[in-house]
Amino acid sequence: MRLGSGAGSVRARVRAALHGLPEALRSTLALAYLRELSLDEVAQIEGCSVGTIKSRIFRGKQQLRAALLRNEE
């Protein structure tokens, strides 16, 4: 992803890629990165274990990266 292509463009691409993720991954990433909550807080809100949250973050970032690279081509 080229950052020089305009911050608004990058933001729009990330937002679109986020909306393409499954709800569980999208909400976990939003809580952890946009609301800056701890893993314990995210787990409590999502009603699952910290291990599940770590897994969702890992898979969410993988899928987000793949979507952004796919859209870049």
Residue, then its C-alpha position, 0 to 999 in steps of 0.5 A: m500500500r502506498l502512503g503517498s497516494g493520499a491519506g483519505s484514499v488509504r483510510a477509505r481502502v482500510r475501512a472497506a477492507l474492514h467491512g469485508l471481514p466477518e463480524a467477530l474479527r471486525s469487532t475484535l479489531a475495532l475494540a483492540y485497535l480503534r478503542e485501544l482496549s486491553l485484551d482482557e477488556v475485549a475478551q470481557i466485552e466479546g464474552c470469550s477467552v483472551g486466547t480467542i481474542k488473540s486468535r481473532i486479532f491474528r486472523g483478522k490482521q491476516q485477512l485485512r492484509a490479504a484484502l488490502l493487497r488484493n485491492e492494490e493490484 
